[in-house]
Amino acid sequence: MLQIQDLIQSGQIETAIRETETMLGQLPASDFQYVIGKNLLHLKGPLTAYFNYFYTIMTEDEELDIKALYLEMNSFTTQYDQWFLHLLAYDTLANRDNPDWLEHFSGEAQKKLTITGFEPLQEANKKFMQTEGYRDDQLRQACELQEYLVILRLHELVIQTVRENKGKAPWANIPVFSGAHDYEDLIFMIS
């Protein structure tokens, strides 16, 4: 899966999506194939509102001079009952190549944005964990590819949301990182 990580780091999100979908489609049928051809773009409006709300609270109420934002998805493979996004703000932008600095945030959203549209995948992850599906090599590989696709679709959502708000919203003009909890090697920065 190193090639997917390399594609993410080089900003080739659409290529990574296509290649991951192809690999997943070549495996025996499973509930994880649901993600093929699906995206999260229906959440652009709610995500824009979430960024707007958070940025206003942080800059006006908390008087924070925001230099970067990090949108993180929860640990979705084990927290399958609800998938959500959580925003963090930073008053400094440290080394972009070392994500350790992301744990030292300056502001944190009190509300979360629920991810909708991937509920069948939530059920697939629940079933996978409860039936010990990880003991089956091909099913484990399908689950892993699905994990990559969920994160890639999150990146796609954030990229398009930021692009559509460039010049309209101040948060769209600073670095925005996106990722998922426990997947630090797949964090992507949109600037």
C-alpha positions in Angstrom: 0.0 0.0 0.0 3.1 2.2 -0.1 2.2 3.3 -3.6 -1.1 4.7 -2.3 0.7 6.6 0.4 3.1 8.0 -2.2 0.2 9.1 -4.4 -1.4 10.9 -1.4 1.9 12.6 -0.5 2.3 13.8 -4.1 -1.2 15.1 -4.3 -2.5 12.6 -6.8 -5.8 11.8 -4.9 -7.9 11.0 -8.0 -5.2 8.5 -9.2 -5.0 7.0 -5.8 -8.8 6.6 -5.7 -8.9 4.9 -9.1 -6.0 2.5 -8.3 -7.5 1.6 -4.9 -10.9 1.0 -6.4 -9.4 -1.2 -9.1 -7.5 -3.3 -6.5 -10.6 -3.7 -4.3 -12.7 -4.6 -7.3 -10.3 -7.5 -8.1 -10.9 -9.2 -4.8 -13.7 -11.6 -4.0 -17.0 -9.9 -3.4 -17.5 -8.5 0.1 -19.5 -5.8 1.8 -16.4 -3.5 1.5 -16.9 -3.2 -2.3 -19.8 -0.9 -1.5 -17.4 2.0 -1.4 -16.4 1.6 -5.1 -17.8 4.6 -7.0 -19.1 6.3 -3.9 -18.0 9.6 -2.6 -18.7 12.1 0.2 -19.2 15.2 -2.0 -22.8 15.6 -0.8 -21.2 16.9 2.4 -19.5 20.0 0.8 -22.3 22.3 2.0 -22.3 21.0 5.6 -18.5 21.0 5.7 -18.4 24.6 4.5 -20.8 25.6 7.2 -18.7 23.6 9.8 -15.5 25.4 8.7 -17.2 28.8 8.7 -18.7 28.2 12.2 -15.5 26.9 13.7 -13.3 29.6 12.1 -15.6 32.4 13.4 -15.6 30.9 17.0 -11.9 30.5 17.0 -11.0 33.9 15.6 -13.7 36.1 17.1 -14.5 34.5 20.5 -11.2 32.9 21.2 -9.1 35.6 19.3 -6.9 32.9 17.9 -4.6 33.8 14.9 -5.1 30.6 13.0 -2.2 29.4 10.8 -3.5 25.9 10.0 -6.6 23.7 10.4 -6.8 19.9 10.8 -10.0 18.1 9.9 -9.8 14.6 11.4 -12.1 11.7 11.0 -12.6 9.5 14.0 -11.1 6.0 14.3 -13.8 4.7 11.9 -12.9 1.1 11.7 -13.4 0.5 15.4 -15.9 3.2 16.1 -18.3 2.0 13.4 -21.5 3.3 15.2 -20.9 6.8 14.2 -18.4 8.3 11.7 -17.7 12.0 12.2 -15.3 14.8 11.5 -13.6 17.0 14.1 -11.8 20.3 13.6 -8.6 21.5 15.3 -6.9 24.9 14.9 -3.2 25.8 15.2 -1.6 29.2 15.8 1.6 27.9 14.3 2.5 25.8 11.3 5.3 23.5 12.2 7.2 21.0 10.1 4.7 19.7 7.5 6.7 16.5 7.0 6.3 15.4 10.6 2.7 15.2 11.8 3.7 15.0 15.5 3.0 18.7 15.8 -0.7 18.1 15.1 -1.3 16.9 18.6 -0.4 20.4 19.9 -3.5 22.2 18.8 -4.5 25.7 19.9 -8.3 25.3 19.5 -10.8 22.5 19.2 -14.3 22.3 17.9 -16.9 21.5 20.4 -19.2 20.1 17.8 -18.6 17.3 15.3 -19.8 16.8 11.8 -21.5 13.4 11.2 -20.5 11.6 8.0 -23.5 10.3 6.1 -23.7 8.1 3.0 -21.3 5.4 4.1 -23.6 3.6 6.6 -23.3 0.3 4.7 -19.5 0.5 5.3 -20.1 1.2 9.0 -22.0 -2.1 9.1 -19.4 -3.9 7.1 -16.7 -2.8 9.6 -18.9 -3.8 12.5 -19.5 -7.2 11.0 -15.8 -7.6 10.1 -14.7 -6.9 13.7 -17.5 -8.9 15.4 -17.0 -12.0 13.2 -13.2 -11.8 13.3 -13.1 -11.3 9.5 -9.5 -10.2 9.9 -8.6 -13.9 10.0 -9.5 -14.2 6.3 -6.5 -12.8 4.3 -8.6 -11.6 1.3 -11.3 -10.1 3.5 -8.6 -8.4 5.6 -7.1 -7.0 2.4 -10.6 -5.8 1.2 -11.1 -4.1 4.6 -7.7 -2.3 4.3 -8.4 -1.1 0.8 -11.8 0.2 1.9 -10.0 2.1 4.7 -7.8 3.8 2.2 -10.8 4.6 0.0 -12.7 6.2 2.9 -9.7 8.4 3.7 -9.1 9.2 0.0 -12.8 10.2 -0.3 -12.4 12.4 2.7 -9.4 14.1 1.1 -11.4 14.6 -2.1 -14.2 16.2 -0.1 -11.8 18.6 1.7 -10.0 19.5 -1.5 -13.2 20.4 -3.3 -14.6 22.2 -0.3 -11.5 24.3 0.1 -11.2 25.1 -3.6 -14.9 26.2 -3.8 -14.3 28.6 -0.9 -11.0 30.1 -2.0 -11.4 33.9 -2.0 -14.7 33.6 -0.2 -13.8 32.3 3.3 -10.6 33.1 5.2 -10.1 29.5 6.3 -9.8 28.4 2.7 -6.6 30.6 2.3 -4.6 28.8 5.0 -3.2 25.2 5.0 -5.9 22.6 5.8 -4.9 19.2 6.7 -7.2 16.2 6.5 -6.8 12.7 7.8 -8.2 10.0 10.1 -7.3 9.1 13.6 -4.6 6.4 13.7 -3.7 7.0 10.0 -1.1 9.7 10.4 0.8 8.3 7.4 -2.2 9.2 5.1 -2.6 12.9 6.2 -2.9 15.3 3.2 -2.4 19.0 3.2 -4.5 21.4 1.0 -3.1 24.9 0.7 
